[in-house]
Amino acid sequence: MMMTDTLPSYTHRTFDVEKSVRFSQEKAIVTEIVITKHSSIAVWGVRPGQQVQAHTHPDGQDTWIVIRGELTYYLGDGHKKIISAGQIDVAEPLQVHGAINEGTEDAVFISIYSAPSLKVVTASP
């Protein structure tokens, strides 16, 4: 299970990722930055050894933009690839995605989920 934090309601359109990211010694932390009727935008803080459980979204696309570090990204059916700072991965509805930080430094990524509501279905990596 992931830990979630939510920032106060937004009154502006520009957000500072590094000021928004949170970390925990136990688990990867997702912090919702803004939720609109069209999308949910969050920042993830993933320490070495922590993971974002493999999952799918039946109703929307989840776009990850890696800001710092690198992650071993789950593609489903046991397949994976490395994604690192400056890279973007797009998971269409029902495509497996998730990741583990197998590196030695903290990883930070933005998740832009494009759908009117957030539905998550646990999947195998």
Helices and strands as residue ranges (DSSP letters): E 3-6, H 17-20, E 29-35, E 40-46, E 51-56, E 61-68, E 70-76, E 79-84, E 88-91, E 97-100, E 107-114, E 121-122
